[in-house]
């Protein structure tokens, strides 16, 4: 039954606290509290170049824009992606446009 609740919440309200709590409850079934955290997450993809990072950021941005339209994550990632190819002085000038030279 917890599986069904978890699936439904994941489909209808993936950012809800209820989903987190139901998932934690499901993970506790048959385990002691010490074992509760669950299995480790899968390994992250290997990002070797800036282009790899930019592509991964675009994919995450797109997912959040589709699935979590009120999240600030795509805006932050877009800003981070644009900054990948900028030099430090340009970044500082953007962040502090009125600074004296």
TIMI-2910 file (N, C-alpha, C, CB; in pm, 1 decimal, decimal comma, always signed):
<rs>
+----------+----------+----------+----------+----------+----------+----------+----------+----------+----------+----------+----------+------+
!      n_x !      n_y !      n_z !     ca_x !     ca_y !     ca_z !      c_x !      c_y !      c_z !     cb_x !     cb_y !     cb_z ! resn !
+----------+----------+----------+----------+----------+----------+----------+----------+----------+----------+----------+----------+------+
!    +80,5 !   -119,5 !     +0,0 !     +0,0 !     +0,0 !     +0,0 !    +85,9 !   +127,6 !     +0,0 !    -92,2 !     -1,1 !   +119,7 !  Unk !
!   +195,8 !   +125,5 !    +74,4 !   +282,9 !   +242,4 !    +73,4 !   +338,9 !   +267,9 !    -66,0 !   +397,1 !   +224,6 !   +173,4 !  Unk !
!   +365,7 !   +159,4 !   -139,7 !   +413,8 !   +175,0 !   -277,4 !   +312,9 !   +251,3 !   -361,8 !   +442,2 !    +38,1 !   -340,6 !  Unk !
!   +185,4 !   +216,9 !   -346,1 !    +80,4 !   +283,5 !   -423,5 !    +70,5 !   +430,6 !   -385,3 !    -54,9 !   +213,9 !   -401,9 !  Unk !
!    +78,0 !   +458,9 !   -255,9 !    +74,9 !   +598,7 !   -210,4 !   +193,9 !   +676,1 !   -266,4 !    +74,9 !   +605,7 !    -55,9 !  Unk !
!   +309,6 !   +614,8 !   -260,2 !   +431,0 !   +680,4 !   -309,0 !   +421,9 !   +708,6 !   -458,9 !   +554,1 !   +593,8 !   -279,0 !  Unk !
!   +375,3 !   +610,9 !   -535,9 !   +360,4 !   +631,1 !   -680,8 !   +262,7 !   +744,1 !   -710,7 !   +312,8 !   +501,5 !   -748,6 !  Unk !
!   +150,5 !   +744,1 !   -640,1 !    +49,7 !   +847,9 !   -664,8 !   +104,9 !   +986,6 !   -631,4 !    -77,5 !   +820,1 !   -582,0 !  Unk !
!   +166,7 !   +999,9 !   -516,1 !   +222,8 !  +1129,9 !   -478,3 !   +333,2 !  +1172,5 !   -574,1 !   +276,9 !  +1125,0 !   -335,2 !  Unk !
!   +414,0 !  +1078,4 !   -617,4 !   +521,7 !  +1111,1 !   -711,0 !   +466,0 !  +1163,7 !   -842,4 !   +609,3 !   +988,4 !   -736,7 !  Unk !
!   +350,8 !  +1112,8 !   -882,7 !   +290,1 !  +1157,0 !  -1008,3 !   +211,8 !  +1286,6 !   -993,1 !   +199,2 !  +1049,3 !  -1062,2 !  Unk !
!   +143,6 !  +1302,1 !   -881,3 !    +53,6 !  +1416,5 !   -866,9 !   +114,0 !  +1535,8 !   -793,2 !    -69,3 !  +1373,3 !   -795,9 !  Unk !
!   +207,0 !  +1509,8 !   -702,5 !   +264,4 !  +1618,5 !   -622,5 !   +407,8 !  +1583,8 !   -583,0 !   +178,2 !  +1645,4 !   -495,9 !  Unk !
!   +498,1 !  +1581,3 !   -681,4 !   +633,4 !  +1531,6 !   -656,0 !   +716,4 !  +1613,5 !   -557,8 !   +705,9 !  +1524,3 !   -783,2 !  Unk !
!   +677,2 !  +1734,4 !   -528,4 !   +756,0 !  +1814,1 !   -434,0 !   +692,4 !  +1821,1 !   -295,8 !   +774,9 !  +1954,0 !   -487,9 !  Unk !
!   +592,9 !  +1736,9 !   -270,9 !   +522,4 !  +1745,3 !   -143,2 !   +600,9 !  +1682,2 !    -29,4 !   +387,3 !  +1679,0 !   -154,4 !  Unk !
!   +578,3 !  +1734,4 !    +88,4 !   +636,3 !  +1677,3 !   +209,2 !   +577,2 !  +1539,0 !   +232,5 !   +611,6 !  +1769,1 !   +331,7 !  Unk !
!   +451,4 !  +1521,9 !   +195,6 !   +386,8 !  +1391,9 !   +213,2 !   +462,2 !  +1282,6 !   +138,2 !   +241,3 !  +1397,5 !   +165,5 !  Unk !
!   +506,5 !  +1312,0 !    +17,5 !   +582,6 !  +1213,2 !    -59,1 !   +710,2 !  +1175,1 !    +14,9 !   +616,5 !  +1267,5 !   -199,1 !  Unk !
!   +780,1 !  +1272,7 !    +66,1 !   +902,4 !  +1245,7 !   +141,7 !   +873,4 !  +1155,4 !   +261,3 !   +966,6 !  +1377,2 !   +188,8 !  Unk !
!   +767,5 !  +1186,4 !   +334,4 !   +734,2 !  +1108,7 !   +454,0 !   +688,1 !   +967,9 !   +419,2 !   +626,4 !  +1179,5 !   +534,3 !  Unk !
!   +608,3 !   +954,1 !   +313,4 !   +562,9 !   +821,2 !   +270,7 !   +682,3 !   +738,1 !   +224,3 !   +457,3 !   +832,5 !   +157,1 !  Unk !
!   +772,5 !   +799,7 !   +150,6 !   +892,4 !   +728,5 !   +105,5 !   +975,6 !   +683,1 !   +224,6 !   +976,9 !   +817,8 !    +12,8 !  Unk !
!   +995,5 !   +771,6 !   +320,2 !  +1070,7 !   +734,2 !   +440,0 !  +1000,6 !   +620,9 !   +514,2 !  +1088,5 !   +855,6 !   +532,8 !  Unk !
!   +868,6 !   +628,5 !   +523,8 !   +793,6 !   +521,5 !   +590,3 !   +813,5 !   +389,0 !   +517,6 !   +643,5 !   +556,5 !   +597,2 !  Unk !
!   +806,1 !   +391,1 !   +385,9 !   +824,5 !   +268,5 !   +307,3 !   +964,6 !   +212,1 !   +328,1 !   +799,8 !   +295,7 !   +157,2 !  Unk !
!  +1063,4 !   +299,6 !   +333,5 !  +1200,8 !   +253,9 !   +353,3 !  +1224,0 !   +194,5 !   +492,0 !  +1296,3 !   +368,5 !   +330,8 !  Unk !
!  +1142,1 !   +232,8 !   +589,1 !  +1156,2 !   +181,4 !   +725,3 !  +1094,1 !    +43,8 !   +743,9 !  +1094,1 !   +277,3 !   +822,4 !  Unk !
!  +1003,7 !     +4,1 !   +657,7 !   +934,3 !   -123,5 !   +673,8 !  +1037,0 !   -236,4 !   +677,5 !   +831,5 !   -146,0 !   +559,0 !  Unk !
!  +1037,5 !   -309,7 !   +787,6 !  +1126,3 !   -424,6 !   +801,2 !  +1270,0 !   -390,5 !   +834,5 !  +1123,9 !   -502,5 !   +677,0 !  Unk !
!  +1300,0 !   -265,5 !   +862,8 !  +1437,6 !   -225,8 !   +893,6 !  +1443,0 !   -155,4 !  +1028,1 !  +1494,3 !   -134,3 !   +783,2 !  Unk !
!  +1559,7 !   -162,4 !  +1088,7 !  +1578,4 !    -86,5 !  +1211,6 !  +1601,9 !    +59,4 !  +1175,4 !  +1697,0 !   -143,1 !  +1295,5 !  Unk !
!  +1591,0 !   +145,5 !  +1272,5 !  +1609,3 !   +288,5 !  +1249,0 !  +1748,4 !   +318,7 !  +1194,8 !  +1585,5 !   +366,8 !  +1377,8 !  Unk !
!  +1848,3 !   +242,3 !  +1234,9 !  +1984,9 !   +264,1 !  +1188,4 !  +1996,4 !   +237,0 !  +1038,9 !  +2082,7 !   +175,3 !  +1265,9 !  Unk !
!  +1919,0 !   +143,2 !   +986,5 !  +1923,6 !   +109,4 !   +844,7 !  +1836,6 !   +200,2 !   +759,0 !  +1881,4 !    -33,2 !   +825,1 !  Unk !
!  +1759,5 !   +286,8 !   +820,8 !  +1656,9 !   +364,5 !   +751,3 !  +1702,8 !   +447,9 !   +633,0 !  +1593,5 !   +452,8 !   +846,4 !  Unk !
!  +1822,5 !   +506,9 !   +631,1 !  +1855,3 !   +595,5 !   +519,2 !  +1841,7 !   +534,5 !   +380,8 !  +1992,6 !   +643,4 !   +535,2 !  Unk !
!  +1854,5 !   +405,3 !   +367,0 !  +1833,1 !   +343,2 !   +236,7 !  +1961,0 !   +329,8 !   +157,1 !  +1733,1 !   +422,1 !   +157,8 !  Unk !
!  +1944,8 !   +283,0 !    +34,9 !  +2062,2 !   +259,3 !    -48,7 !  +2124,1 !   +390,7 !    -95,4 !  +2025,1 !   +173,1 !   -169,3 !  Unk !
!  +2252,3 !   +386,6 !   -128,8 !  +2315,5 !   +509,2 !   -178,8 !  +2260,7 !   +545,5 !   -316,5 !  +2468,9 !   +492,6 !   -185,4 !  Unk !
!  +2264,5 !   +672,3 !   -350,3 !  +2216,5 !   +713,1 !   -482,8 !  +2309,2 !   +659,3 !   -591,2 !  +2206,4 !   +867,4 !   -492,5 !  Unk !
!  +2258,3 !   +649,4 !   -713,2 !  +2345,3 !   +603,3 !   -822,0 !  +2457,7 !   +704,2 !   -844,3 !  +2263,9 !   +582,6 !   -953,1 !  Unk !
!  +2568,6 !   +658,4 !   -899,1 !  +2679,4 !   +751,6 !   -921,3 !  +2641,7 !   +861,6 !  -1019,9 !  +2802,0 !   +676,5 !   -972,1 !  Unk !
!  +2693,3 !   +978,9 !   -993,9 !  +2667,1 !  +1092,9 !  -1083,0 !  +2743,3 !  +1073,0 !  -1213,7 !  +2708,0 !  +1227,9 !  -1015,4 !  Unk !
!  +2690,7 !  +1128,1 !  -1322,6 !  +2763,2 !  +1115,5 !  -1449,4 !  +2897,1 !  +1188,6 !  -1441,7 !  +2678,5 !  +1170,9 !  -1566,4 !  Unk !
!  +2992,1 !  +1140,7 !  -1518,3 !  +3123,4 !  +1204,7 !  -1522,4 !  +3117,7 !  +1321,5 !  -1620,1 !  +3234,7 !  +1103,0 !  -1563,5 !  Unk !
!  +3147,9 !  +1438,6 !  -1569,4 !  +3146,2 !  +1559,6 !  -1651,0 !  +3290,6 !  +1602,3 !  -1672,1 !  +3061,6 !  +1674,1 !  -1583,7 !  Unk !
!  +3338,1 !  +1586,8 !  -1793,2 !  +3479,8 !  +1611,0 !  -1821,0 !  +3508,2 !  +1752,0 !  -1872,9 !  +3529,4 !  +1510,3 !  -1921,1 !  Unk !
!  +3412,5 !  +1815,0 !  -1935,0 !  +3435,4 !  +1946,0 !  -1996,5 !  +3321,7 !  +2040,9 !  -1961,2 !  +3448,8 !  +1932,9 !  -2150,0 !  Unk !
!  +3344,7 !  +2166,8 !  -1985,8 !  +3239,6 !  +2266,2 !  -1962,0 !  +3116,7 !  +2237,3 !  -2046,2 !  +3291,1 !  +2406,9 !  -1991,9 !  Unk !
!  +3137,2 !  +2188,4 !  -2167,2 !  +3023,4 !  +2155,3 !  -2253,7 !  +2938,4 !  +2045,7 !  -2190,5 !  +3072,1 !  +2111,0 !  -2393,3 !  Unk !
!  +3002,3 !  +1948,8 !  -2122,8 !  +2927,7 !  +1843,7 !  -2052,9 !  +2845,4 !  +1903,5 !  -1939,0 !  +3024,0 !  +1735,8 !  -1998,5 !  Unk !
!  +2907,2 !  +1996,0 !  -1865,1 !  +2834,8 !  +2060,9 !  -1755,4 !  +2716,9 !  +2140,9 !  -1808,6 !  +2928,7 !  +2152,2 !  -1675,2 !  Unk !
!  +2738,9 !  +2215,3 !  -1915,4 !  +2631,6 !  +2296,8 !  -1973,0 !  +2517,1 !  +2208,8 !  -2020,6 !  +2684,7 !  +2382,1 !  -2089,4 !  Unk !
!  +2549,0 !  +2096,6 !  -2083,8 !  +2444,2 !  +2005,7 !  -2131,4 !  +2365,6 !  +1947,8 !  -2014,4 !  +2505,2 !  +1892,1 !  -2215,6 !  Unk !
!  +2434,5 !  +1909,7 !  -1907,8 !  +2366,3 !  +1855,9 !  -1790,0 !  +2278,4 !  +1963,1 !  -1726,4 !  +2468,6 !  +1802,5 !  -1687,4 !  Unk !
!  +2329,0 !  +2086,1 !  -1718,1 !  +2248,9 !  +2195,3 !  -1662,2 !  +2124,6 !  +2219,6 !  -1746,0 !  +2331,7 !  +2323,8 !  -1652,8 !  Unk !
!  +2139,4 !  +2217,7 !  -1879,0 !  +2022,8 !  +2236,2 !  -1966,6 !  +1918,6 !  +2127,6 !  -1943,0 !  +2065,8 !  +2236,3 !  -2114,1 !  Unk !
!  +1963,5 !  +2004,2 !  -1927,8 !  +1870,7 !  +1893,3 !  -1904,7 !  +1796,7 !  +1910,7 !  -1772,1 !  +1946,0 !  +1759,2 !  -1906,1 !  Unk !
!  +1868,9 !  +1950,3 !  -1668,5 !  +1805,5 !  +1970,9 !  -1538,4 !  +1711,5 !  +2090,9 !  -1543,2 !  +1911,9 !  +1990,9 !  -1428,9 !  Unk !
!  +1755,0 !  +2198,3 !  -1608,2 !  +1667,8 !  +2315,9 !  -1625,1 !  +1536,8 !  +2275,2 !  -1692,3 !  +1739,1 !  +2425,9 !  -1708,8 !  Unk !
!  +1547,0 !  +2200,5 !  -1801,7 !  +1428,0 !  +2159,8 !  -1877,1 !  +1335,1 !  +2075,8 !  -1790,6 !  +1468,0 !  +2081,4 !  -2003,0 !  Unk !
!  +1392,4 !  +1984,3 !  -1714,0 !  +1309,3 !  +1899,6 !  -1628,3 !  +1232,9 !  +1985,5 !  -1526,9 !  +1396,2 !  +1794,2 !  -1555,0 !  Unk !
!  +1304,1 !  +2077,2 !  -1462,3 !  +1237,7 !  +2161,3 !  -1362,7 !  +1135,1 !  +2254,1 !  -1426,8 !  +1340,8 !  +2243,2 !  -1285,9 !  Unk !
!  +1162,3 !  +2307,5 !  -1543,2 !  +1064,0 !  +2394,4 !  -1609,7 !   +935,8 !  +2317,3 !  -1641,1 !  +1123,2 !  +2453,7 !  -1739,5 !  Unk !
!   +950,3 !  +2190,2 !  -1681,3 !   +833,5 !  +2106,9 !  -1712,3 !   +759,8 !  +2061,5 !  -1587,1 !   +876,0 !  +1985,6 !  -1792,6 !  Unk !
!   +835,3 !  +2015,8 !  -1488,1 !   +774,8 !  +1947,3 !  -1374,5 !   +756,7 !  +2031,5 !  -1249,2 !   +855,8 !  +1830,7 !  -1340,9 !  Unk !
!   +834,8 !  +2134,6 !  -1233,1 !   +827,9 !  +2221,5 !  -1114,9 !   +834,6 !  +2367,2 !  -1160,3 !   +943,6 !  +2189,3 !  -1014,0 !  Unk !
!   +731,2 !  +2416,7 !  -1228,1 !   +738,6 !  +2550,1 !  -1288,3 !   +759,4 !  +2664,6 !  -1189,0 !   +614,2 !  +2575,6 !  -1364,9 !  Unk !
!   +731,7 !  +2644,0 !  -1062,9 !   +751,7 !  +2751,9 !   -965,8 !   +888,7 !  +2746,8 !   -898,9 !   +644,1 !  +2746,1 !   -860,3 !  Unk !
!   +968,8 !  +2649,1 !   -934,4 !  +1100,8 !  +2634,5 !   -873,0 !  +1199,1 !  +2738,1 !   -927,2 !  +1155,1 !  +2493,2 !   -896,8 !  Unk !
!  +1284,8 !  +2791,8 !   -840,6 !  +1389,0 !  +2884,0 !   -887,6 !  +1509,0 !  +2811,2 !   -949,0 !  +1436,2 !  +2971,4 !   -772,3 !  Unk !
!  +1512,0 !  +2680,6 !   -940,0 !  +1628,5 !  +2604,5 !   -985,9 !  +1662,7 !  +2630,2 !  -1132,1 !  +1604,4 !  +2457,3 !   -965,7 !  Unk !
!  +1566,6 !  +2629,7 !  -1226,7 !  +1607,4 !  +2654,0 !  -1365,3 !  +1666,6 !  +2793,1 !  -1387,7 !  +1489,3 !  +2635,1 !  -1456,6 !  Unk !
!  +1618,6 !  +2891,5 !  -1315,2 !  +1672,5 !  +3027,2 !  -1328,8 !  +1816,7 !  +3030,7 !  -1278,1 !  +1584,9 !  +3129,6 !  -1251,0 !  Unk !
!  +1840,0 !  +2968,1 !  -1163,2 !  +1974,5 !  +2964,8 !  -1106,6 !  +2070,3 !  +2887,4 !  -1196,4 !  +1971,7 !  +2902,8 !   -967,1 !  Unk !
!  +2024,3 !  +2774,1 !  -1249,5 !  +2110,5 !  +2694,9 !  -1337,2 !  +2140,2 !  +2767,1 !  -1468,0 !  +2046,2 !  +2560,4 !  -1366,4 !  Unk !
!  +2041,9 !  +2837,5 !  -1521,7 !  +2065,3 !  +2912,9 !  -1645,4 !  +2172,3 !  +3018,8 !  -1621,7 !  +1933,9 !  +2979,0 !  -1695,8 !  Unk !
!  +2163,1 !  +3084,3 !  -1509,6 !  +2263,6 !  +3185,7 !  -1474,8 !  +2401,4 !  +3121,0 !  -1457,8 !  +2223,1 !  +3260,2 !  -1345,0 !  Unk !
!  +2405,3 !  +3007,4 !  -1391,2 !  +2532,0 !  +2936,0 !  -1372,7 !  +2589,3 !  +2891,5 !  -1506,8 !  +2512,4 !  +2814,4 !  -1280,5 !  Unk !
!  +2503,9 !  +2842,7 !  -1594,9 !  +2547,8 !  +2794,7 !  -1726,3 !  +2609,6 !  +2907,6 !  -1807,5 !  +2430,2 !  +2732,8 !  -1803,1 !  Unk !
!  +2546,3 !  +3024,4 !  -1805,4 !  +2598,0 !  +3139,9 !  -1878,9 !  +2733,7 !  +3182,3 !  -1822,6 !  +2497,9 !  +3257,6 !  -1872,4 !  Unk !
!  +2750,8 !  +3167,0 !  -1692,3 !  +2876,3 !  +3210,3 !  -1629,5 !  +2993,4 !  +3116,7 !  -1657,2 !  +2856,9 !  +3222,4 !  -1480,8 !  Unk !
!  +2967,5 !  +2997,8 !  -1709,0 !  +3075,5 !  +2901,1 !  -1732,7 !  +3185,5 !  +2954,4 !  -1823,8 !  +3018,6 !  +2775,2 !  -1792,6 !  Unk !
!  +3149,3 !  +3033,8 !  -1922,1 !  +3246,8 !  +3081,4 !  -2020,0 !  +3292,4 !  +3225,0 !  -1996,6 !  +3189,2 !  +3070,2 !  -2157,3 !  Unk !
!  +3254,2 !  +3283,6 !  -1885,0 !  +3293,9 !  +3421,3 !  -1857,2 !  +3416,8 !  +3423,7 !  -1768,5 !  +3179,2 !  +3498,9 !  -1791,4 !  Unk !
!  +3500,6 !  +3524,2 !  -1789,0 !  +3617,1 !  +3538,5 !  -1702,0 !  +3575,8 !  +3608,4 !  -1572,5 !  +3730,3 !  +3617,6 !  -1773,6 !  Unk !
!  +3663,0 !  +3602,3 !  -1473,9 !  +3632,4 !  +3653,9 !  -1341,8 !  +3596,1 !  +3801,7 !  -1343,5 !  +3749,0 !  +3631,5 !  -1250,2 !  Unk !
!  +3672,8 !  +3881,9 !  -1415,9 !  +3647,9 !  +4026,1 !  -1418,9 !  +3509,3 !  +4057,2 !  -1475,6 !  +3755,8 !  +4097,0 !  -1502,1 !  Unk !
!  +3469,2 !  +3985,0 !  -1578,9 !  +3336,4 !  +4004,9 !  -1637,3 !  +3227,6 !  +3967,9 !  -1537,1 !  +3320,9 !  +3921,7 !  -1765,9 !  Unk !
!  +3247,7 !  +3858,2 !  -1465,0 !  +3149,6 !  +3817,0 !  -1364,1 !  +3136,1 !  +3921,1 !  -1253,7 !  +3188,8 !  +3682,2 !  -1303,8 !  Unk !
!  +3248,2 !  +3973,5 !  -1206,5 !  +3244,0 !  +4075,9 !  -1101,8 !  +3174,0 !  +4200,8 !  -1153,6 !  +3386,5 !  +4110,5 !  -1053,1 !  Unk !
!  +3201,8 !  +4239,5 !  -1277,5 !  +3137,1 !  +4357,7 !  -1335,8 !  +2986,0 !  +4338,3 !  -1345,7 !  +3195,4 !  +4387,8 !  -1474,9 !  Unk !
!  +2941,5 !  +4216,2 !  -1373,6 !  +2797,7 !  +4189,2 !  -1379,1 !  +2735,1 !  +4192,7 !  -1240,5 !  +2771,4 !  +4053,9 !  -1444,3 !  Unk !
!  +2807,1 !  +4139,6 !  -1142,5 !  +2753,7 !  +4134,4 !  -1006,9 !  +2759,0 !  +4269,7 !   -937,0 !  +2829,5 !  +4032,4 !   -925,6 !  Unk !
!  +2860,5 !  +4349,0 !   -969,7 !  +2879,1 !  +4480,7 !   -908,0 !  +2893,4 !  +4585,6 !  -1017,5 !  +3003,7 !  +4481,7 !   -814,1 !  Unk !
!  +2785,2 !  +4618,6 !  -1087,6 !  +2796,1 !  +4705,5 !  -1204,9 !  +2840,7 !  +4848,3 !  -1174,6 !  +2665,2 !  +4710,1 !  -1274,4 !  Unk !
!  +2825,1 !  +4896,2 !  -1053,6 !  +2859,0 !  +5035,2 !  -1021,7 !  +2993,4 !  +5049,3 !   -952,0 !  +2751,7 !  +5095,3 !   -935,2 !  Unk !
!  +3076,6 !  +4948,7 !   -958,4 !  +3205,4 !  +4956,6 !   -887,6 !  +3299,3 !  +5054,2 !   -958,2 !  +3271,2 !  +4816,7 !   -878,1 !  Unk !
!  +3386,0 !  +5116,3 !   -881,3 !  +3485,4 !  +5210,4 !   -934,3 !  +3605,6 !  +5132,4 !   -985,2 !  +3528,9 !  +5313,5 !   -825,7 !  Unk !
!  +3660,0 !  +5173,0 !  -1098,4 !  +3781,1 !  +5107,7 !  -1151,2 !  +3903,4 !  +5184,1 !  -1109,2 !  +3776,1 !  +5096,5 !  -1304,3 !  Unk !
+----------+----------+----------+----------+----------+----------+----------+----------+----------+----------+----------+----------+------+
</rs>
